[in-house]
């Protein structure tokens, strides 16, 4: 992992979902000139499959609209077929695939 989390907290929008005292999930968003980029979405294993990922995706789309964006974009590894299927069910389309040294990145987007 080479992510600079200190910089991410300073420069990105990171919203947390907590239930009672448990941190359940997070979404990390980066405003771009013409869209909102979802950099990261994560749900704690004990809370997966309960709709929290969908809830955070809805939250990100509402945040994008409130900021005046008409599009949300994200990317994922091609090997994560379940993620790609999840995003497609939410209305995201594959825009392009990019081959990098460690695999293939699938870029997706959705007009809102």
Backbone as a chain_set.jsonl record, in Angstrom:
{"seq": "XXXXXXXXXXXXXXXXXXXXXXXXXXXXXXXXXXXXXXXXXXXXXXXXXXXXXXXXXXXXXXXXXXXXXXXXXXXXXXXXXXXXXXXXXXXXXXXXXXXXXXXXXXXXXXXX", "coords": {"N": [[0.848, -1.172, 0.0], [0.654, 2.102, -0.945], [-0.672, 4.404, -0.482], [-1.197, 7.754, 0.539], [-2.478, 8.505, 3.335], [-2.669, 10.623, 5.129], [-2.571, 12.866, 3.45], [-4.854, 12.315, 1.95], [-6.922, 12.623, 3.842], [-6.677, 15.325, 4.329], [-7.159, 16.459, 1.776], [-9.282, 15.248, 0.394], [-12.789, 14.343, 0.299], [-14.043, 12.581, 2.878], [-16.372, 10.495, 4.039], [-17.933, 8.918, 6.743], [-19.673, 6.004, 7.797], [-21.328, 5.162, 10.601], [-22.666, 2.96, 13.009], [-24.296, 2.927, 15.966], [-21.673, 2.524, 18.004], [-19.935, 1.536, 16.202], [-17.685, 1.652, 13.492], [-18.729, 1.372, 10.335], [-18.511, 1.722, 7.529], [-16.934, 3.5, 4.783], [-16.64, 6.23, 2.474], [-14.606, 7.666, 0.061], [-14.116, 10.606, -1.626], [-13.248, 12.581, -4.468], [-13.371, 15.717, -5.681], [-13.354, 16.619, -9.062], [-12.553, 18.567, -12.035], [-14.857, 18.277, -13.751], [-16.467, 16.264, -12.73], [-17.347, 14.002, -10.015], [-15.103, 11.979, -8.386], [-15.137, 8.775, -7.127], [-12.956, 7.592, -5.023], [-12.5, 5.61, -3.163], [-14.351, 3.058, -1.608], [-15.474, 1.376, 1.153], [-16.56, -1.333, 3.139], [-16.844, -2.654, 6.318], [-15.996, -6.047, 6.966], [-17.813, -7.495, 8.695], [-20.16, -6.163, 8.264], [-20.889, -6.364, 5.663], [-22.965, -6.974, 2.792], [-25.362, -5.975, 3.68], [-26.467, -3.762, 2.553], [-25.076, -1.42, 2.939], [-22.986, -0.535, 1.269], [-24.371, 0.189, -1.075], [-25.866, 2.237, 0.057], [-23.841, 4.113, 0.638], [-22.946, 4.638, -1.946], [-25.224, 5.875, -3.01], [-25.178, 8.098, -1.344], [-22.786, 9.333, -2.22], [-23.527, 10.021, -4.832], [-25.583, 11.848, -4.328], [-24.082, 13.781, -3.015], [-22.414, 14.568, -5.108], [-24.297, 15.72, -6.864], [-25.19, 17.833, -5.245], [-22.937, 19.362, -5.264], [-22.956, 20.285, -7.804], [-22.172, 18.648, -9.877], [-22.624, 16.598, -12.785], [-21.937, 14.043, -13.166], [-20.621, 10.972, -11.902], [-17.671, 9.214, -11.286], [-15.624, 6.249, -11.143], [-13.173, 3.699, -10.422], [-11.994, 0.327, -10.755], [-10.357, -2.812, -10.127], [-10.094, -5.129, -12.759], [-10.218, -7.793, -12.01], [-11.984, -7.861, -9.928], [-14.74, -8.844, -10.304], [-17.248, -9.021, -9.052], [-17.505, -6.488, -7.915], [-17.635, -4.896, -10.213], [-20.018, -5.855, -11.324], [-21.786, -5.055, -9.295], [-21.558, -2.213, -9.436], [-22.526, -1.847, -12.032], [-25.177, -2.683, -11.712], [-26.056, -0.521, -10.304], [-26.227, 1.373, -12.21], [-23.894, 2.273, -13.403], [-21.609, 2.617, -16.1], [-19.211, 0.954, -18.146], [-16.465, 2.75, -19.099], [-13.871, 2.66, -20.087], [-10.996, 0.493, -20.344], [-7.896, 0.037, -18.756], [-4.656, -1.014, -19.081], [-2.242, -1.749, -16.735], [0.871, -2.146, -14.937], [0.265, -3.99, -12.912], [-2.123, -5.174, -13.601], [-5.468, -4.911, -14.961], [-7.311, -2.003, -15.078], [-10.589, -0.983, -14.629], [-12.463, 1.606, -15.739], [-15.281, 3.427, -14.768], [-18.467, 5.088, -15.099], [-21.224, 7.284, -14.289], [-24.018, 9.139, -15.242], [-25.688, 11.676, -13.485]], "CA": [[0.0, 0.0, 0.0], [1.442, 3.324, -1.035], [-1.566, 5.554, -0.343], [-0.855, 8.758, 1.544], [-3.757, 8.749, 4.0], [-2.652, 11.967, 5.7], [-2.952, 13.772, 2.365], [-6.248, 12.027, 1.588], [-7.799, 13.24, 4.842], [-6.595, 16.776, 4.138], [-7.526, 16.947, 0.45], [-10.445, 14.563, -0.168], [-13.978, 14.264, 1.139], [-14.17, 11.227, 3.406], [-17.547, 10.384, 4.896], [-17.973, 7.661, 7.481], [-20.96, 5.477, 8.24], [-21.192, 4.428, 11.853], [-23.901, 2.499, 13.633], [-23.988, 2.912, 17.393], [-20.27, 2.919, 18.166], [-19.127, 0.775, 15.236], [-17.401, 2.199, 12.175], [-19.266, 0.371, 9.42], [-18.075, 1.886, 6.144], [-16.493, 4.836, 4.399], [-16.508, 6.569, 1.063], [-13.629, 8.728, -0.178], [-14.494, 11.261, -2.871], [-12.347, 13.639, -4.912], [-13.944, 16.57, -6.721], [-12.56, 16.873, -10.25], [-13.143, 19.723, -12.728], [-16.174, 18.063, -14.353], [-17.152, 15.109, -12.152], [-16.893, 13.566, -8.702], [-14.443, 10.682, -8.442], [-15.145, 7.936, -5.933], [-11.612, 7.019, -4.917], [-12.516, 4.408, -2.333], [-15.54, 2.74, -0.83], [-15.129, 0.172, 1.916], [-17.495, -1.75, 4.175], [-16.219, -3.635, 7.218], [-16.484, -7.393, 6.649], [-18.962, -7.906, 9.507], [-21.338, -5.409, 7.856], [-21.095, -6.502, 4.226], [-24.183, -7.655, 2.377], [-26.514, -5.391, 4.37], [-26.906, -2.577, 1.833], [-24.315, -0.228, 3.292], [-22.265, -0.079, 0.079], [-25.362, 0.884, -1.904], [-26.199, 3.471, 0.779], [-22.75, 5.065, 0.444], [-22.95, 5.045, -3.348], [-26.296, 6.874, -3.101], [-24.671, 9.29, -0.669], [-21.807, 9.966, -3.106], [-24.251, 10.614, -5.953], [-26.256, 13.046, -3.811], [-23.029, 14.762, -2.765], [-22.006, 15.084, -6.422], [-25.355, 16.606, -7.356], [-25.183, 19.035, -4.411], [-21.763, 20.148, -5.669], [-23.161, 20.747, -9.171], [-21.643, 17.711, -10.876], [-23.591, 15.777, -13.497], [-21.381, 12.692, -13.371], [-19.773, 10.336, -10.893], [-16.783, 8.21, -11.879], [-14.851, 5.398, -10.242], [-12.412, 2.671, -11.117], [-11.767, -0.878, -9.974], [-9.558, -3.834, -10.793], [-10.887, -6.044, -13.589], [-10.376, -9.06, -11.304], [-13.076, -7.74, -8.962], [-15.958, -8.943, -11.123], [-18.423, -8.735, -8.22], [-17.599, -5.033, -7.8], [-18.089, -4.385, -11.509], [-21.442, -6.193, -11.409], [-22.471, -4.179, -8.332], [-21.627, -0.866, -9.994], [-23.415, -1.889, -13.2], [-26.557, -2.722, -11.206], [-26.378, 0.823, -9.845], [-26.331, 2.248, -13.373], [-22.592, 2.698, -13.914], [-21.217, 1.997, -17.37], [-17.765, 0.861, -18.361], [-16.012, 3.769, -20.043], [-12.651, 2.171, -20.734], [-10.113, -0.363, -19.556], [-6.516, 0.504, -18.817], [-3.695, -2.02, -18.639], [-1.099, -1.23, -15.986], [1.827, -3.204, -14.613], [-0.274, -5.002, -11.992], [-3.397, -5.711, -14.06], [-6.326, -4.075, -15.792], [-8.192, -1.127, -14.322], [-11.831, -0.704, -15.328], [-12.979, 2.932, -15.423], [-16.727, 3.418, -14.911], [-19.085, 6.363, -14.823], [-22.69, 7.364, -14.283], [-24.604, 10.469, -15.257], [-26.686, 11.83, -12.416]], "C": [[0.894, 1.237, 0.0], [0.58, 4.573, -0.892], [-1.089, 6.466, 0.778], [-2.153, 9.173, 2.232], [-3.801, 10.109, 4.687], [-3.104, 12.982, 4.652], [-4.412, 13.556, 1.967], [-7.212, 12.697, 2.562], [-7.81, 14.755, 4.682], [-7.282, 17.239, 2.852], [-8.783, 16.328, -0.163], [-11.619, 14.679, 0.792], [-14.108, 12.815, 1.579], [-15.337, 11.229, 4.387], [-17.617, 8.976, 5.468], [-19.412, 7.289, 7.793], [-20.709, 4.706, 9.52], [-22.584, 4.095, 12.374], [-23.573, 2.242, 15.091], [-22.543, 3.376, 17.554], [-19.352, 2.231, 17.169], [-18.933, 1.555, 13.941], [-17.741, 1.115, 11.154], [-18.654, 0.483, 8.032], [-17.577, 3.307, 5.928], [-16.534, 4.977, 2.894], [-15.559, 7.753, 0.983], [-13.896, 9.298, -1.565], [-13.532, 12.403, -3.179], [-13.049, 14.461, -5.985], [-12.924, 16.803, -7.839], [-13.2, 18.045, -10.997], [-14.563, 19.49, -13.255], [-16.924, 16.847, -13.832], [-16.664, 14.892, -10.718], [-16.309, 12.169, -8.858], [-14.605, 9.987, -7.097], [-13.812, 7.206, -5.923], [-11.643, 5.691, -4.172], [-13.879, 4.277, -1.673], [-15.233, 1.42, -0.138], [-16.173, -0.064, 2.99], [-16.797, -2.81, 5.011], [-16.825, -5.012, 6.963], [-17.73, -7.815, 7.426], [-20.258, -7.242, 9.067], [-21.623, -5.505, 6.361], [-22.383, -7.27, 3.939], [-25.451, -7.106, 3.006], [-27.009, -4.102, 3.717], [-26.116, -1.318, 2.121], [-23.508, 0.325, 2.116], [-23.183, 0.705, -0.841], [-25.725, 2.225, -1.261], [-25.109, 4.536, 0.574], [-22.648, 5.517, -1.01], [-24.045, 6.087, -3.587], [-25.84, 8.196, -2.483], [-23.696, 10.051, -1.577], [-22.51, 10.648, -4.276], [-24.988, 11.881, -5.511], [-25.243, 14.156, -3.534], [-22.584, 15.395, -4.09], [-23.036, 16.072, -6.952], [-25.369, 17.918, -6.568], [-24.012, 19.953, -4.761], [-21.869, 20.639, -7.113], [-22.607, 19.841, -10.247], [-22.789, 16.926, -11.518], [-23.121, 14.354, -13.708], [-20.551, 12.273, -12.168], [-18.95, 9.283, -11.62], [-16.085, 7.43, -10.776], [-14.029, 4.444, -11.078], [-12.198, 1.498, -10.17], [-10.905, -1.838, -10.79], [-10.48, -4.776, -11.56], [-11.126, -7.381, -12.893], [-11.531, -9.037, -10.305], [-14.414, -7.717, -9.693], [-17.214, -8.63, -10.315], [-18.603, -7.232, -8.047], [-18.145, -4.431, -9.091], [-19.576, -4.662, -11.679], [-22.271, -5.292, -10.496], [-22.641, -2.786, -8.918], [-22.549, -0.817, -11.214], [-24.879, -1.923, -12.765], [-27.009, -1.352, -10.713], [-26.429, 1.834, -10.99], [-25.013, 2.753, -13.931], [-22.268, 1.933, -15.186], [-19.685, 1.931, -17.439], [-17.391, 1.872, -19.439], [-14.773, 3.318, -20.803], [-11.926, 1.235, -19.781], [-8.686, 0.081, -19.798], [-5.596, -0.576, -18.262], [-2.528, -1.307, -17.959], [-0.24, -2.416, -15.578], [1.224, -4.322, -13.767], [-1.63, -5.557, -12.427], [-4.151, -4.736, -14.932], [-7.284, -3.307, -14.889], [-9.411, -0.822, -15.196], [-12.354, 0.643, -14.828], [-14.478, 2.945, -15.728], [-17.284, 4.798, -14.585], [-20.603, 6.269, -14.884], [-23.096, 8.824, -14.329], [-25.656, 10.538, -14.164], [-27.553, 13.05, -12.68]], "O": [[1.775, 1.385, 0.847], [1.048, 5.681, -1.152], [-0.637, 6.006, 1.827], [-2.845, 10.08, 1.77], [-4.877, 10.692, 4.815], [-3.925, 13.854, 4.938], [-5.125, 14.517, 1.678], [-8.213, 13.278, 2.142], [-8.843, 15.394, 4.88], [-7.917, 18.294, 2.836], [-9.296, 16.849, -1.153], [-11.457, 15.063, 1.95], [-14.264, 11.922, 0.747], [-15.289, 11.882, 5.429], [-17.392, 7.986, 4.772], [-20.258, 8.153, 8.024], [-19.971, 3.721, 9.53], [-23.537, 4.853, 12.198], [-22.692, 1.446, 15.415], [-22.237, 4.531, 17.258], [-18.13, 2.328, 17.276], [-19.896, 2.059, 13.361], [-17.104, 0.062, 11.124], [-18.313, -0.528, 7.417], [-17.767, 4.191, 6.763], [-16.473, 4.0, 2.147], [-15.685, 8.719, 1.736], [-13.903, 8.568, -2.556], [-13.064, 13.1, -2.279], [-13.298, 13.96, -7.082], [-11.771, 17.144, -7.578], [-14.29, 18.478, -10.625], [-15.39, 20.401, -13.213], [-17.919, 16.436, -14.429], [-15.7, 15.514, -10.272], [-16.96, 11.278, -9.404], [-14.254, 10.541, -6.056], [-13.581, 6.306, -6.73], [-10.906, 4.763, -4.506], [-14.476, 5.262, -1.238], [-14.785, 0.465, -0.773], [-16.616, 0.865, 3.665], [-16.224, -3.756, 4.47], [-18.035, -5.13, 6.766], [-18.622, -8.44, 6.851], [-21.341, -7.691, 9.443], [-22.499, -4.808, 5.848], [-22.826, -8.098, 4.735], [-26.513, -7.714, 2.877], [-27.877, -3.423, 4.267], [-26.446, -0.252, 1.603], [-23.366, 1.541, 1.988], [-22.811, 1.77, -1.332], [-25.873, 3.23, -1.957], [-25.412, 5.71, 0.363], [-22.297, 6.668, -1.274], [-23.818, 7.074, -4.288], [-26.085, 9.27, -3.032], [-23.776, 11.275, -1.686], [-22.12, 11.748, -4.668], [-25.012, 12.872, -6.24], [-25.515, 15.329, -3.787], [-22.403, 16.61, -4.175], [-22.678, 17.146, -7.435], [-25.538, 18.99, -7.149], [-24.088, 21.168, -4.577], [-20.974, 21.332, -7.597], [-22.573, 20.223, -11.417], [-23.793, 16.63, -10.869], [-23.804, 13.551, -14.343], [-19.885, 13.08, -11.518], [-19.466, 8.55, -12.464], [-15.97, 7.887, -9.638], [-14.174, 4.389, -12.299], [-12.218, 1.652, -8.949], [-10.753, -1.677, -12.001], [-11.53, -5.17, -11.054], [-12.133, -8.038, -13.157], [-12.004, -10.093, -9.884], [-15.121, -6.709, -9.699], [-18.151, -8.032, -10.845], [-19.734, -6.745, -8.032], [-19.014, -3.559, -9.059], [-20.318, -3.791, -12.133], [-23.339, -4.822, -10.888], [-23.741, -2.234, -8.9], [-23.274, 0.159, -11.401], [-25.725, -1.27, -13.375], [-28.203, -1.054, -10.705], [-26.65, 3.023, -10.759], [-25.009, 3.579, -14.844], [-22.609, 0.759, -15.329], [-18.981, 2.755, -16.856], [-17.931, 1.85, -20.546], [-14.64, 3.559, -22.003], [-12.205, 1.192, -18.583], [-8.317, 0.456, -20.911], [-5.74, -0.999, -17.115], [-1.915, -0.398, -18.519], [-0.592, -3.564, -15.847], [1.629, -5.478, -13.892], [-2.232, -6.339, -11.691], [-3.567, -3.853, -15.559], [-7.973, -3.886, -14.049], [-9.273, -0.449, -16.361], [-12.65, 0.803, -13.644], [-14.9, 2.529, -16.807], [-16.649, 5.581, -13.879], [-21.179, 5.332, -15.438], [-22.594, 9.646, -13.563], [-26.413, 9.592, -13.944], [-28.452, 13.35, -11.894]]}, "num_chains": 1, "name": "protein.A"}
